[in-house]
Amino acid sequence: MFNTIQNPPLKNSIAQRWLMVIGSLVITIWGLVTITQMPEYVFPPFAPPQVDIQTEAVGLAPE
């Protein structure tokens, strides 16, 4: 069943491969243009992870 469903689109995409290449290039360029026009606040700021460790040492000074 899947063989008969998949054959016509695959045959058409192979026969019109230049149309597929041009379409994929257009989508790629459109995506790159969209990413470059995004506002900066869309991307989260980079900050390295920070860890706070609290221990108790009875009888010792804070230094």
FIVOLO-291419 format. One record per atom (N, C-alpha, C): residue number from 1; residue in one letter; atom name; x, y, z. Coordinates in nm, 2 decimals. Example, Ala and Ser with C-alpha at 12.3 -4.5 7.8 and 13.67 -1.06 7.14 Angstrom:
@num=1 | residu=a | atome=N | xx=1.32 | yy=-0.57 | zz=0.78;
@num=1 | residu=a | atome=CA | xx=1.23 | yy=-0.45 | zz=0.78;
@num=1 | residu=a | atome=C | xx=1.32 | yy=-0.33 | zz=0.78;
@num=2 | residu=s | atome=N | xx=1.28 | yy=-0.22 | zz=0.71;
@num=2 | residu=s | atome=CA | xx=1.37 | yy=-0.11 | zz=0.71;
@num=2 | residu=s | atome=C | xx=1.29 | yy=0.00 | zz=0.79;
END
This chain:
@num=1 | residu=m | atome=N | xx=0.08 | yy=-0.12 | zz=0.00;
@num=1 | residu=m | atome=CA | xx=0.00 | yy=0.00 | zz=0.00;
@num=1 | residu=m | atome=C | xx=0.09 | yy=0.13 | zz=0.00;
@num=2 | residu=f | atome=N | xx=0.19 | yy=0.13 | zz=0.09;
@num=2 | residu=f | atome=CA | xx=0.27 | yy=0.25 | zz=0.10;
@num=2 | residu=f | atome=C | xx=0.35 | yy=0.27 | zz=-0.03;
@num=3 | residu=n | atome=N | xx=0.39 | yy=0.16 | zz=-0.10;
@num=3 | residu=n | atome=CA | xx=0.46 | yy=0.17 | zz=-0.22;
@num=3 | residu=n | atome=C | xx=0.38 | yy=0.24 | zz=-0.33;
@num=4 | residu=t | atome=N | xx=0.26 | yy=0.22 | zz=-0.34;
@num=4 | residu=t | atome=CA | xx=0.18 | yy=0.29 | zz=-0.44;
@num=4 | residu=t | atome=C | xx=0.15 | yy=0.43 | zz=-0.40;
@num=5 | residu=i | atome=N | xx=0.15 | yy=0.47 | zz=-0.27;
@num=5 | residu=i | atome=CA | xx=0.13 | yy=0.60 | zz=-0.23;
@num=5 | residu=i | atome=C | xx=0.25 | yy=0.69 | zz=-0.25;
@num=6 | residu=q | atome=N | xx=0.37 | yy=0.63 | zz=-0.22;
@num=6 | residu=q | atome=CA | xx=0.49 | yy=0.70 | zz=-0.23;
@num=6 | residu=q | atome=C | xx=0.55 | yy=0.72 | zz=-0.37;
@num=7 | residu=n | atome=N | xx=0.52 | yy=0.63 | zz=-0.46;
@num=7 | residu=n | atome=CA | xx=0.58 | yy=0.63 | zz=-0.59;
@num=7 | residu=n | atome=C | xx=0.56 | yy=0.76 | zz=-0.67;
@num=8 | residu=p | atome=N | xx=0.43 | yy=0.81 | zz=-0.69;
@num=8 | residu=p | atome=CA | xx=0.41 | yy=0.93 | zz=-0.77;
@num=8 | residu=p | atome=C | xx=0.49 | yy=1.05 | zz=-0.72;
@num=9 | residu=p | atome=N | xx=0.48 | yy=1.09 | zz=-0.59;
@num=9 | residu=p | atome=CA | xx=0.56 | yy=1.21 | zz=-0.55;
@num=9 | residu=p | atome=C | xx=0.71 | yy=1.19 | zz=-0.56;
@num=10 | residu=l | atome=N | xx=0.76 | yy=1.07 | zz=-0.54;
@num=10 | residu=l | atome=CA | xx=0.90 | yy=1.05 | zz=-0.56;
@num=10 | residu=l | atome=C | xx=0.94 | yy=1.06 | zz=-0.70;
@num=11 | residu=k | atome=N | xx=0.86 | yy=1.00 | zz=-0.79;
@num=11 | residu=k | atome=CA | xx=0.89 | yy=1.01 | zz=-0.93;
@num=11 | residu=k | atome=C | xx=0.89 | yy=1.15 | zz=-0.98;
@num=12 | residu=n | atome=N | xx=0.79 | yy=1.23 | zz=-0.93;
@num=12 | residu=n | atome=CA | xx=0.78 | yy=1.37 | zz=-0.97;
@num=12 | residu=n | atome=C | xx=0.90 | yy=1.45 | zz=-0.92;
@num=13 | residu=s | atome=N | xx=0.94 | yy=1.43 | zz=-0.80;
@num=13 | residu=s | atome=CA | xx=1.05 | yy=1.51 | zz=-0.74;
@num=13 | residu=s | atome=C | xx=1.18 | yy=1.47 | zz=-0.80;
@num=14 | residu=i | atome=N | xx=1.20 | yy=1.35 | zz=-0.85;
@num=14 | residu=i | atome=CA | xx=1.32 | yy=1.31 | zz=-0.92;
@num=14 | residu=i | atome=C | xx=1.32 | yy=1.37 | zz=-1.06;
@num=15 | residu=a | atome=N | xx=1.20 | yy=1.36 | zz=-1.13;
@num=15 | residu=a | atome=CA | xx=1.19 | yy=1.42 | zz=-1.26;
@num=15 | residu=a | atome=C | xx=1.21 | yy=1.57 | zz=-1.26;
@num=16 | residu=q | atome=N | xx=1.17 | yy=1.64 | zz=-1.16;
@num=16 | residu=q | atome=CA | xx=1.18 | yy=1.78 | zz=-1.15;
@num=16 | residu=q | atome=C | xx=1.28 | yy=1.82 | zz=-1.04;
@num=17 | residu=r | atome=N | xx=1.40 | yy=1.76 | zz=-1.04;
@num=17 | residu=r | atome=CA | xx=1.49 | yy=1.78 | zz=-0.94;
@num=17 | residu=r | atome=C | xx=1.54 | yy=1.92 | zz=-0.93;
@num=18 | residu=w | atome=N | xx=1.55 | yy=2.00 | zz=-1.04;
@num=18 | residu=w | atome=CA | xx=1.59 | yy=2.13 | zz=-1.03;
@num=18 | residu=w | atome=C | xx=1.49 | yy=2.22 | zz=-0.96;
@num=19 | residu=l | atome=N | xx=1.37 | yy=2.19 | zz=-0.98;
@num=19 | residu=l | atome=CA | xx=1.26 | yy=2.26 | zz=-0.90;
@num=19 | residu=l | atome=C | xx=1.27 | yy=2.23 | zz=-0.75;
@num=20 | residu=m | atome=N | xx=1.31 | yy=2.11 | zz=-0.72;
@num=20 | residu=m | atome=CA | xx=1.33 | yy=2.08 | zz=-0.58;
@num=20 | residu=m | atome=C | xx=1.45 | yy=2.15 | zz=-0.52;
@num=21 | residu=v | atome=N | xx=1.56 | yy=2.16 | zz=-0.60;
@num=21 | residu=v | atome=CA | xx=1.68 | yy=2.23 | zz=-0.55;
@num=21 | residu=v | atome=C | xx=1.65 | yy=2.38 | zz=-0.54;
@num=22 | residu=i | atome=N | xx=1.58 | yy=2.44 | zz=-0.63;
@num=22 | residu=i | atome=CA | xx=1.55 | yy=2.58 | zz=-0.62;
@num=22 | residu=i | atome=C | xx=1.46 | yy=2.61 | zz=-0.51;
@num=23 | residu=g | atome=N | xx=1.36 | yy=2.52 | zz=-0.49;
@num=23 | residu=g | atome=CA | xx=1.27 | yy=2.53 | zz=-0.37;
@num=23 | residu=g | atome=C | xx=1.34 | yy=2.53 | zz=-0.24;
@num=24 | residu=s | atome=N | xx=1.43 | yy=2.43 | zz=-0.23;
@num=24 | residu=s | atome=CA | xx=1.51 | yy=2.42 | zz=-0.10;
@num=24 | residu=s | atome=C | xx=1.60 | yy=2.54 | zz=-0.08;
@num=25 | residu=l | atome=N | xx=1.66 | yy=2.59 | zz=-0.18;
@num=25 | residu=l | atome=CA | xx=1.74 | yy=2.71 | zz=-0.17;
@num=25 | residu=l | atome=C | xx=1.66 | yy=2.83 | zz=-0.13;
@num=26 | residu=v | atome=N | xx=1.54 | yy=2.85 | zz=-0.19;
@num=26 | residu=v | atome=CA | xx=1.45 | yy=2.96 | zz=-0.15;
@num=26 | residu=v | atome=C | xx=1.42 | yy=2.95 | zz=0.00;
@num=27 | residu=i | atome=N | xx=1.38 | yy=2.83 | zz=0.04;
@num=27 | residu=i | atome=CA | xx=1.35 | yy=2.81 | zz=0.18;
@num=27 | residu=i | atome=C | xx=1.46 | yy=2.84 | zz=0.28;
@num=28 | residu=t | atome=N | xx=1.58 | yy=2.80 | zz=0.24;
@num=28 | residu=t | atome=CA | xx=1.70 | yy=2.82 | zz=0.32;
@num=28 | residu=t | atome=C | xx=1.74 | yy=2.97 | zz=0.32;
@num=29 | residu=i | atome=N | xx=1.73 | yy=3.04 | zz=0.21;
@num=29 | residu=i | atome=CA | xx=1.76 | yy=3.18 | zz=0.21;
@num=29 | residu=i | atome=C | xx=1.65 | yy=3.26 | zz=0.29;
@num=30 | residu=w | atome=N | xx=1.53 | yy=3.22 | zz=0.28;
@num=30 | residu=w | atome=CA | xx=1.42 | yy=3.28 | zz=0.36;
@num=30 | residu=w | atome=C | xx=1.44 | yy=3.26 | zz=0.51;
@num=31 | residu=g | atome=N | xx=1.49 | yy=3.15 | zz=0.55;
@num=31 | residu=g | atome=CA | xx=1.52 | yy=3.12 | zz=0.69;
@num=31 | residu=g | atome=C | xx=1.63 | yy=3.20 | zz=0.74;
@num=32 | residu=l | atome=N | xx=1.74 | yy=3.22 | zz=0.66;
@num=32 | residu=l | atome=CA | xx=1.85 | yy=3.30 | zz=0.70;
@num=32 | residu=l | atome=C | xx=1.82 | yy=3.44 | zz=0.71;
@num=33 | residu=v | atome=N | xx=1.74 | yy=3.50 | zz=0.62;
@num=33 | residu=v | atome=CA | xx=1.69 | yy=3.63 | zz=0.63;
@num=33 | residu=v | atome=C | xx=1.60 | yy=3.66 | zz=0.75;
@num=34 | residu=t | atome=N | xx=1.52 | yy=3.56 | zz=0.78;
@num=34 | residu=t | atome=CA | xx=1.43 | yy=3.57 | zz=0.90;
@num=34 | residu=t | atome=C | xx=1.51 | yy=3.57 | zz=1.02;
@num=35 | residu=i | atome=N | xx=1.62 | yy=3.49 | zz=1.03;
@num=35 | residu=i | atome=CA | xx=1.70 | yy=3.48 | zz=1.15;
@num=35 | residu=i | atome=C | xx=1.78 | yy=3.61 | zz=1.17;
@num=36 | residu=t | atome=N | xx=1.83 | yy=3.67 | zz=1.06;
@num=36 | residu=t | atome=CA | xx=1.90 | yy=3.79 | zz=1.08;
@num=36 | residu=t | atome=C | xx=1.82 | yy=3.91 | zz=1.11;
@num=37 | residu=q | atome=N | xx=1.69 | yy=3.91 | zz=1.09;
@num=37 | residu=q | atome=CA | xx=1.60 | yy=4.02 | zz=1.12;
@num=37 | residu=q | atome=C | xx=1.53 | yy=4.00 | zz=1.26;
@num=38 | residu=m | atome=N | xx=1.56 | yy=3.89 | zz=1.33;
@num=38 | residu=m | atome=CA | xx=1.50 | yy=3.87 | zz=1.46;
@num=38 | residu=m | atome=C | xx=1.56 | yy=3.97 | zz=1.56;
@num=39 | residu=p | atome=N | xx=1.47 | yy=4.02 | zz=1.65;
@num=39 | residu=p | atome=CA | xx=1.52 | yy=4.11 | zz=1.75;
@num=39 | residu=p | atome=C | xx=1.62 | yy=4.03 | zz=1.84;
@num=40 | residu=e | atome=N | xx=1.71 | yy=4.10 | zz=1.91;
@num=40 | residu=e | atome=CA | xx=1.81 | yy=4.04 | zz=1.99;
@num=40 | residu=e | atome=C | xx=1.75 | yy=3.97 | zz=2.11;
@num=41 | residu=y | atome=N | xx=1.65 | yy=4.03 | zz=2.17;
@num=41 | residu=y | atome=CA | xx=1.59 | yy=3.97 | zz=2.29;
@num=41 | residu=y | atome=C | xx=1.53 | yy=3.84 | zz=2.27;
@num=42 | residu=v | atome=N | xx=1.52 | yy=3.79 | zz=2.15;
@num=42 | residu=v | atome=CA | xx=1.46 | yy=3.66 | zz=2.13;
@num=42 | residu=v | atome=C | xx=1.55 | yy=3.55 | zz=2.18;
@num=43 | residu=f | atome=N | xx=1.68 | yy=3.57 | zz=2.17;
@num=43 | residu=f | atome=CA | xx=1.78 | yy=3.47 | zz=2.21;
@num=43 | residu=f | atome=C | xx=1.82 | yy=3.50 | zz=2.36;
@num=44 | residu=p | atome=N | xx=1.82 | yy=3.39 | zz=2.44;
@num=44 | residu=p | atome=CA | xx=1.85 | yy=3.41 | zz=2.58;
@num=44 | residu=p | atome=C | xx=2.00 | yy=3.46 | zz=2.60;
@num=45 | residu=p | atome=N | xx=2.03 | yy=3.53 | zz=2.70;
@num=45 | residu=p | atome=CA | xx=2.17 | yy=3.57 | zz=2.72;
@num=45 | residu=p | atome=C | xx=2.25 | yy=3.46 | zz=2.77;
@num=46 | residu=f | atome=N | xx=2.37 | yy=3.45 | zz=2.73;
@num=46 | residu=f | atome=CA | xx=2.46 | yy=3.35 | zz=2.77;
@num=46 | residu=f | atome=C | xx=2.52 | yy=3.38 | zz=2.91;
@num=47 | residu=a | atome=N | xx=2.50 | yy=3.29 | zz=3.00;
@num=47 | residu=a | atome=CA | xx=2.56 | yy=3.30 | zz=3.13;
@num=47 | residu=a | atome=C | xx=2.61 | yy=3.17 | zz=3.18;
@num=48 | residu=p | atome=N | xx=2.73 | yy=3.15 | zz=3.22;
@num=48 | residu=p | atome=CA | xx=2.78 | yy=3.02 | zz=3.27;
@num=48 | residu=p | atome=C | xx=2.70 | yy=2.98 | zz=3.39;
@num=49 | residu=p | atome=N | xx=2.68 | yy=2.86 | zz=3.42;
@num=49 | residu=p | atome=CA | xx=2.61 | yy=2.82 | zz=3.54;
@num=49 | residu=p | atome=C | xx=2.69 | yy=2.85 | zz=3.66;
@num=50 | residu=q | atome=N | xx=2.62 | yy=2.89 | zz=3.76;
@num=50 | residu=q | atome=CA | xx=2.68 | yy=2.93 | zz=3.89;
@num=50 | residu=q | atome=C | xx=2.62 | yy=2.84 | zz=4.00;
@num=51 | residu=v | atome=N | xx=2.71 | yy=2.80 | zz=4.09;
@num=51 | residu=v | atome=CA | xx=2.67 | yy=2.71 | zz=4.20;
@num=51 | residu=v | atome=C | xx=2.71 | yy=2.77 | zz=4.33;
@num=52 | residu=d | atome=N | xx=2.61 | yy=2.78 | zz=4.42;
@num=52 | residu=d | atome=CA | xx=2.64 | yy=2.83 | zz=4.56;
@num=52 | residu=d | atome=C | xx=2.65 | yy=2.71 | zz=4.65;
@num=53 | residu=i | atome=N | xx=2.76 | yy=2.70 | zz=4.72;
@num=53 | residu=i | atome=CA | xx=2.77 | yy=2.59 | zz=4.82;
@num=53 | residu=i | atome=C | xx=2.78 | yy=2.65 | zz=4.96;
@num=54 | residu=q | atome=N | xx=2.70 | yy=2.60 | zz=5.05;
@num=54 | residu=q | atome=CA | xx=2.69 | yy=2.65 | zz=5.18;
@num=54 | residu=q | atome=C | xx=2.72 | yy=2.53 | zz=5.28;
@num=55 | residu=t | atome=N | xx=2.82 | yy=2.55 | zz=5.36;
@num=55 | residu=t | atome=CA | xx=2.86 | yy=2.44 | zz=5.45;
@num=55 | residu=t | atome=C | xx=2.87 | yy=2.50 | zz=5.59;
@num=56 | residu=e | atome=N | xx=2.86 | yy=2.42 | zz=5.69;
@num=56 | residu=e | atome=CA | xx=2.88 | yy=2.46 | zz=5.83;
@num=56 | residu=e | atome=C | xx=3.00 | yy=2.40 | zz=5.88;
@num=57 | residu=a | atome=N | xx=3.08 | yy=2.48 | zz=5.95;
@num=57 | residu=a | atome=CA | xx=3.20 | yy=2.43 | zz=6.01;
@num=57 | residu=a | atome=C | xx=3.20 | yy=2.50 | zz=6.15;
@num=58 | residu=v | atome=N | xx=3.16 | yy=2.42 | zz=6.25;
@num=58 | residu=v | atome=CA | xx=3.14 | yy=2.47 | zz=6.38;
@num=58 | residu=v | atome=C | xx=3.28 | yy=2.50 | zz=6.44;
@num=59 | residu=g | atome=N | xx=3.30 | yy=2.62 | zz=6.50;
@num=59 | residu=g | atome=CA | xx=3.42 | yy=2.66 | zz=6.56;
@num=59 | residu=g | atome=C | xx=3.52 | yy=2.72 | zz=6.48;
@num=60 | residu=l | atome=N | xx=3.49 | yy=2.73 | zz=6.35;
@num=60 | residu=l | atome=CA | xx=3.59 | yy=2.79 | zz=6.26;
@num=60 | residu=l | atome=C | xx=3.55 | yy=2.94 | zz=6.22;
@num=61 | residu=a | atome=N | xx=3.65 | yy=3.02 | zz=6.19;
@num=61 | residu=a | atome=CA | xx=3.62 | yy=3.16 | zz=6.15;
@num=61 | residu=a | atome=C | xx=3.57 | yy=3.16 | zz=6.01;
@num=62 | residu=p | atome=N | xx=3.50 | yy=3.27 | zz=5.97;
@num=62 | residu=p | atome=CA | xx=3.44 | yy=3.28 | zz=5.83;
@num=62 | residu=p | atome=C | xx=3.55 | yy=3.28 | zz=5.72;
@num=63 | residu=e | atome=N | xx=3.67 | yy=3.32 | zz=5.76;
@num=63 | residu=e | atome=CA | xx=3.78 | yy=3.33 | zz=5.65;
@num=63 | residu=e | atome=C | xx=3.81 | yy=3.19 | zz=5.60;
END
